[in-house]
């Protein structure tokens, strides 16, 4: 882990760009945007260790739903995650709930609450397929972000495409929601915004086999330019392809939007096979990623990860932590806990004591460690 002095931090902020905006070389928090301040905070926290994150943490767990101040993580170790993840899929349709049935009003309140308690917020967006979707939806995955039945989606929503006007409306609805993420004194909540992720796979309509690299970058730029034009200087833009056995720097750069547009670089990596394969790939990918981050002046993170249903209760300390300890990442985030599918801890599950061991480690950061 490294601690940046004022000069080094200023240089890092200039390199980061924080999503198209150039920082000054002076570490004057009054003159920096909210996104720049968040970048500075993330970089400083890396001198202490890496943060734990959990998707949908305050909404539901294995045995409860929508109970005030509840959290499977908090119920297991006595503390909230440092980072909470939220999903905006469905906002583009004008829906009251997201694709996981979380009410957007509740989501807004929990995002603000986590920020005000000192936590970090990250947001993803899985918009529906604008070519195949209908107002009524259809049989899954028809019309969803996972509907890859049409290979022209990205092309169709770029300027001149058949769905361009529709997607302009969808982006405006996203913008309208983001504008509600304000504290009581009217300040925008700082957000790590992570759209179009896992793009090197092909399970989303913006995936590698469904658009060219230039089309993907144009998609990224169109959304980023729209939100920046709308005044969202609170968004720290994160780029996160999926983990792969052949993830080289050259491969990572193929669809990379550019240093002037990205502040945080990540990978999404789950253990779907053996422990040995996961450890080998994660080790290689994080080695590449953290070197890339250093060279490009970015923050690195394991933006999604997990072992479904923690089939190995020791996974936190025997598999994941030994790899993470080797690299200067900002945080790792595990996916949600929901009924028959979960990725985070729960006090009722066999992994709970191993998660508390992870919590007790000096270099793992939870909410109380970062306030």
C-alpha positions as CSV (number, residue, x, y, z in Angstrom):
1,X,0.0,0.0,0.0
2,X,1.2,3.5,-0.7
3,X,0.5,6.9,0.8
4,X,0.5,9.8,-1.7
5,X,1.9,13.1,-0.6
6,X,0.2,16.3,-1.8
7,X,2.3,16.6,-5.0
8,X,1.9,12.9,-6.0
9,X,-1.8,13.1,-5.2
10,X,-2.2,16.2,-7.4
11,X,-0.4,14.4,-10.3
12,X,-2.6,11.4,-9.9
13,X,-5.7,13.5,-10.1
14,X,-4.5,15.1,-13.2
15,X,-3.9,11.7,-14.8
16,X,-7.3,10.4,-13.6
17,X,-9.3,13.1,-15.2
18,X,-12.3,11.9,-13.2
19,X,-14.5,11.2,-16.2
20,X,-13.5,13.9,-18.7
21,X,-12.7,16.7,-16.2
22,X,-9.1,17.7,-15.6
23,X,-8.1,18.2,-12.0
24,X,-5.8,20.9,-10.8
25,X,-2.4,20.0,-9.6
26,X,-3.2,21.5,-6.2
27,X,-4.9,19.3,-3.6
28,X,-7.5,22.0,-2.7
29,X,-10.7,20.1,-1.9
30,X,-12.8,23.4,-2.1
31,X,-11.9,23.7,-5.8
32,X,-12.2,20.1,-6.8
33,X,-15.4,18.5,-8.1
34,X,-17.2,15.9,-5.9
35,X,-15.8,13.2,-8.2
36,X,-12.2,14.4,-7.7
37,X,-12.7,14.5,-3.9
38,X,-14.0,10.9,-4.1
39,X,-10.9,9.8,-6.1
40,X,-8.7,11.4,-3.5
41,X,-10.5,9.7,-0.7
42,X,-10.3,6.3,-2.4
43,X,-6.6,6.7,-3.1
44,X,-5.9,7.8,0.5
45,X,-7.8,4.8,2.0
46,X,-5.7,2.4,0.0
47,X,-2.9,3.2,2.5
48,X,-5.0,1.4,5.1
49,X,-6.1,-1.6,3.1
50,X,-8.9,-2.5,0.8
51,X,-12.7,-2.0,1.4
52,X,-15.4,-4.6,1.5
53,X,-18.5,-4.0,-0.6
54,X,-21.9,-5.7,-1.0
55,X,-24.6,-5.3,-3.6
56,X,-28.2,-4.4,-2.4
57,X,-27.0,-4.8,1.2
58,X,-29.7,-2.7,3.0
59,X,-32.7,-4.1,1.1
60,X,-32.9,-7.8,1.8
61,X,-31.0,-10.8,3.1
62,X,-31.4,-14.6,3.4
63,X,-34.2,-14.4,6.0
64,X,-35.6,-10.8,5.8
65,X,-36.7,-8.0,3.4
66,X,-36.9,-4.3,3.9
67,X,-36.3,-4.1,7.6
68,X,-35.0,-0.7,8.8
69,X,-31.2,-0.6,9.5
70,X,-30.9,-4.3,8.7
71,X,-28.0,-5.9,6.8
72,X,-26.7,-9.4,6.5
73,X,-23.2,-8.1,6.7
74,X,-23.9,-6.0,9.8
75,X,-25.8,-8.9,11.4
76,X,-22.7,-11.1,10.9
77,X,-19.9,-8.9,11.9
78,X,-21.5,-5.8,13.6
79,X,-20.6,-3.3,10.9
80,X,-21.9,-2.2,7.5
81,X,-19.9,-2.7,4.3
82,X,-17.7,0.3,3.4
83,X,-19.0,0.1,-0.1
84,X,-22.6,-0.5,-1.1
85,X,-23.7,-1.4,-4.7
86,X,-27.0,-0.3,-6.3
87,X,-28.6,-1.2,-9.6
88,X,-30.6,1.1,-11.8
89,X,-31.9,-1.3,-14.4
90,X,-35.6,-0.4,-15.0
91,X,-35.2,3.3,-14.5
92,X,-35.1,3.7,-18.3
93,X,-38.6,2.3,-18.5
94,X,-40.1,4.7,-16.0
95,X,-40.7,1.8,-13.6
96,X,-41.2,2.2,-9.9
97,X,-38.9,-0.7,-9.1
98,X,-35.6,-1.9,-10.6
99,X,-35.0,-5.2,-12.3
100,X,-34.6,-6.9,-8.8
101,X,-37.9,-5.4,-7.6
102,X,-36.2,-2.7,-5.4
103,X,-38.3,0.5,-5.3
104,X,-36.4,3.4,-6.6
105,X,-37.6,5.7,-3.8
106,X,-36.2,3.2,-1.3
107,X,-33.0,3.0,-3.2
108,X,-32.6,6.8,-3.3
109,X,-33.1,7.0,0.4
110,X,-30.5,4.2,1.1
111,X,-27.9,5.7,-1.2
112,X,-28.2,9.0,0.6
113,X,-28.2,7.2,4.0
114,X,-25.0,5.3,3.3
115,X,-23.2,8.4,2.1
116,X,-24.3,10.3,5.2
117,X,-23.0,7.5,7.5
118,X,-19.6,7.8,5.7
119,X,-19.9,5.0,3.2
120,X,-19.0,4.7,-0.5
121,X,-21.7,4.3,-3.1
122,X,-21.3,2.5,-6.5
123,X,-24.0,2.2,-9.1
124,X,-24.5,0.0,-12.1
125,X,-27.1,0.1,-14.9
126,X,-28.4,-2.8,-16.9
127,X,-30.9,-1.1,-19.2
128,X,-33.3,-3.3,-21.2
129,X,-32.6,-4.2,-24.8
130,X,-34.1,-1.2,-26.7
131,X,-34.6,-3.1,-29.9
132,X,-36.5,-6.1,-28.6
133,X,-38.1,-4.8,-25.4
134,X,-41.8,-4.0,-25.2
135,X,-43.8,-2.3,-22.5
136,X,-45.2,-5.6,-21.4
137,X,-41.8,-7.3,-21.3
138,X,-41.8,-11.0,-22.3
139,X,-40.3,-14.4,-21.5
140,X,-36.9,-13.9,-19.9
141,X,-34.5,-12.9,-21.3
142,X,-36.6,-11.3,-24.0
143,X,-36.1,-7.5,-23.9
144,X,-33.7,-7.6,-20.9
145,X,-30.0,-6.6,-20.8
146,X,-29.3,-10.3,-21.2
147,X,-31.2,-10.5,-24.5
148,X,-28.5,-10.9,-27.2
149,X,-30.8,-12.1,-29.9
150,X,-30.1,-8.9,-32.0
151,X,-26.6,-8.0,-32.8
152,X,-27.4,-4.5,-33.9
153,X,-28.5,-2.9,-30.6
154,X,-25.5,-0.7,-29.9
155,X,-25.5,0.5,-33.5
156,X,-29.2,1.2,-33.4
157,X,-29.0,3.6,-30.4
158,X,-26.0,5.6,-31.7
159,X,-26.7,8.8,-33.6
160,X,-28.6,8.0,-36.8
161,X,-29.8,4.6,-35.5
162,X,-33.4,3.4,-35.4
163,X,-33.5,3.4,-31.6
164,X,-31.5,6.6,-31.0
165,X,-34.4,8.8,-30.0
166,X,-35.8,6.0,-27.7
167,X,-32.4,5.7,-25.9
168,X,-32.2,9.5,-25.5
169,X,-35.4,9.3,-23.5
170,X,-33.9,6.4,-21.5
171,X,-30.8,8.3,-20.7
172,X,-32.9,11.3,-19.6
173,X,-34.8,9.1,-17.2
174,X,-31.5,7.9,-15.7
175,X,-30.3,11.5,-15.4
176,X,-33.5,12.5,-13.7
177,X,-33.0,9.8,-11.0
178,X,-29.3,10.7,-10.5
179,X,-30.4,14.3,-9.9
180,X,-32.4,13.1,-6.8
181,X,-29.3,11.8,-5.1
182,X,-28.7,14.9,-2.9
183,X,-28.1,15.4,0.7
184,X,-30.3,17.7,2.8
185,X,-28.2,20.7,2.0
186,X,-28.5,20.0,-1.7
187,X,-25.1,18.5,-2.3
188,X,-24.9,15.6,-4.9
189,X,-23.8,12.3,-3.5
190,X,-20.4,11.1,-4.8
191,X,-20.9,7.9,-6.9
192,X,-18.7,5.3,-8.5
193,X,-20.7,4.9,-11.7
194,X,-20.0,1.6,-13.6
195,X,-22.1,1.2,-16.8
196,X,-21.5,-1.2,-19.7
197,X,-19.5,-3.7,-17.5
198,X,-18.4,-7.2,-18.4
199,X,-18.2,-6.0,-22.0
200,X,-15.5,-8.5,-23.0
201,X,-18.1,-11.2,-22.6
202,X,-21.2,-11.5,-24.7
203,X,-24.0,-12.1,-22.3
204,X,-25.2,-8.4,-22.4
205,X,-26.3,-6.6,-25.5
206,X,-23.3,-4.4,-25.3
207,X,-20.9,-7.4,-25.3
208,X,-17.9,-8.0,-27.4
209,X,-19.5,-10.2,-30.0
210,X,-22.5,-7.8,-30.4
211,X,-20.6,-4.5,-31.3
212,X,-17.3,-3.4,-32.6
213,X,-14.7,-1.7,-30.3
214,X,-15.5,1.6,-31.9
215,X,-19.2,1.2,-31.4
216,X,-18.7,0.3,-27.7
217,X,-16.6,3.4,-27.2
218,X,-19.2,5.5,-28.9
219,X,-21.9,4.1,-26.6
220,X,-19.8,4.9,-23.6
221,X,-19.0,8.4,-24.8
222,X,-22.7,9.1,-25.6
223,X,-23.8,8.3,-22.1
224,X,-20.9,10.0,-20.4
225,X,-21.2,13.2,-22.5
226,X,-25.0,13.3,-21.8
227,X,-24.5,13.0,-18.0
228,X,-21.6,15.4,-17.9
229,X,-23.7,17.9,-19.9
230,X,-26.4,17.5,-17.3
231,X,-23.9,18.7,-14.6
232,X,-23.1,15.4,-12.8
233,X,-19.6,16.3,-11.5
234,X,-20.2,13.7,-8.8
235,X,-19.7,10.7,-10.9
236,X,-16.4,8.8,-10.8
237,X,-16.5,6.6,-14.0
238,X,-15.4,3.0,-13.7
239,X,-14.5,0.6,-16.5
240,X,-14.8,-3.1,-15.6
241,X,-14.5,-6.0,-18.1
242,X,-14.9,-9.6,-16.9
243,X,-12.1,-11.7,-15.6
244,X,-10.5,-13.9,-18.2
245,X,-7.7,-16.3,-18.6
246,X,-6.2,-14.2,-21.4
247,X,-6.8,-10.7,-20.0
248,X,-3.6,-8.9,-21.1
249,X,-3.1,-5.1,-21.0
250,X,-3.5,-5.1,-24.8
251,X,-6.9,-6.9,-24.5
252,X,-8.0,-4.5,-21.7
253,X,-7.2,-1.5,-23.9
254,X,-9.3,-2.7,-26.9
255,X,-12.5,-1.2,-25.6
256,X,-11.1,1.1,-23.0
257,X,-12.7,4.5,-23.4
258,X,-9.5,6.5,-22.6
259,X,-7.7,7.9,-19.7
260,X,-9.6,11.2,-20.0
261,X,-12.9,9.3,-19.4
262,X,-12.0,6.7,-16.8
263,X,-10.9,7.1,-13.2
264,X,-11.4,3.6,-11.7
265,X,-10.4,0.4,-13.5
266,X,-11.7,-2.9,-12.4
267,X,-12.6,-6.5,-13.3
268,X,-15.6,-8.6,-12.4
269,X,-14.5,-12.1,-11.4
270,X,-16.5,-14.9,-9.9
271,X,-15.5,-18.5,-8.9
272,X,-17.7,-20.7,-11.2
273,X,-15.2,-23.5,-11.4
274,X,-12.4,-24.9,-9.2
275,X,-10.6,-22.9,-6.5
276,X,-7.4,-23.5,-8.3
277,X,-8.7,-22.0,-11.6
278,X,-10.2,-19.0,-9.8
279,X,-7.1,-18.2,-7.8
280,X,-4.9,-18.5,-10.9
281,X,-7.0,-16.2,-13.0
282,X,-7.7,-13.7,-10.2
283,X,-4.0,-13.5,-9.4
284,X,-3.0,-13.0,-13.1
285,X,-5.8,-10.5,-13.7
286,X,-5.1,-8.4,-10.6
287,X,-1.4,-8.3,-11.4
288,X,-2.2,-6.9,-14.8
289,X,-4.9,-4.6,-13.5
290,X,-2.9,-3.0,-10.7
291,X,0.1,-2.5,-13.0
292,X,-2.2,-0.9,-15.6
293,X,-3.7,1.4,-12.9
294,X,-0.3,2.5,-11.8
295,X,0.8,3.3,-15.4
296,X,-2.3,5.2,-16.2
297,X,-2.9,7.0,-12.9
298,X,-6.1,5.2,-12.0
299,X,-7.6,3.4,-9.0
300,X,-7.9,-0.4,-9.3
301,X,-10.8,-2.5,-7.8
302,X,-12.3,-5.9,-7.9
303,X,-15.7,-4.5,-8.9
304,X,-17.7,-7.7,-8.6
305,X,-16.8,-11.1,-7.3
306,X,-18.1,-14.0,-5.3
307,X,-18.7,-17.7,-4.8
308,X,-22.4,-18.6,-5.2
309,X,-23.9,-19.8,-1.9
310,X,-20.4,-20.0,-0.3
311,X,-20.2,-23.7,-1.0
312,X,-16.8,-23.5,0.6
313,X,-17.4,-21.8,4.0
314,X,-13.7,-20.9,4.3
315,X,-13.7,-19.1,1.0
316,X,-13.2,-15.6,2.5
317,X,-9.9,-16.4,4.2
318,X,-8.6,-19.5,2.3
319,X,-9.3,-18.5,-1.3
320,X,-10.1,-14.8,-1.7
321,X,-8.1,-12.9,0.9
322,X,-4.6,-14.4,0.1
323,X,-4.9,-13.1,-3.5
324,X,-6.3,-9.7,-2.6
325,X,-3.5,-9.2,0.0
326,X,-1.0,-9.1,-2.8
327,X,-2.4,-6.1,-4.6
328,X,-3.1,-2.4,-3.9
329,X,-6.8,-2.5,-4.8
330,X,-9.4,0.0,-3.5
331,X,-12.2,-2.4,-2.8
332,X,-13.9,-5.7,-3.7
333,X,-17.6,-6.1,-3.9
334,X,-19.6,-9.3,-3.7
335,X,-23.0,-9.7,-5.2
336,X,-26.4,-9.7,-3.4
337,X,-27.9,-12.1,-0.9
338,X,-31.3,-13.2,-2.1
339,X,-33.2,-16.3,-1.1
340,X,-31.8,-19.3,-3.0
341,X,-28.8,-17.4,-4.4
342,X,-26.3,-15.4,-2.2
343,X,-22.7,-14.2,-2.4
344,X,-22.3,-12.3,0.9
345,X,-22.2,-13.5,4.5
346,X,-25.2,-14.3,6.7
347,X,-25.1,-15.0,10.5
348,X,-27.0,-18.3,9.9
349,X,-24.6,-19.7,7.4
350,X,-21.4,-21.8,8.0
351,X,-19.2,-19.2,6.4
352,X,-20.0,-16.6,9.2
353,X,-17.0,-17.3,11.4
354,X,-14.6,-17.1,8.5
355,X,-16.2,-13.8,7.4
356,X,-15.7,-12.4,10.9
357,X,-12.0,-13.5,10.6
358,X,-11.9,-11.5,7.4
359,X,-13.5,-8.6,9.2
360,X,-11.0,-8.7,12.0
361,X,-8.0,-8.4,9.7
362,X,-6.2,-5.1,9.9
363,X,-6.2,-4.5,6.1
364,X,-9.9,-5.1,5.4
365,X,-11.9,-2.0,5.7
366,X,-15.6,-1.7,6.7
367,X,-17.7,1.3,7.4
368,X,-16.3,2.1,10.8
369,X,-12.8,1.9,9.4
370,X,-13.4,4.7,6.8
371,X,-15.5,7.2,8.6
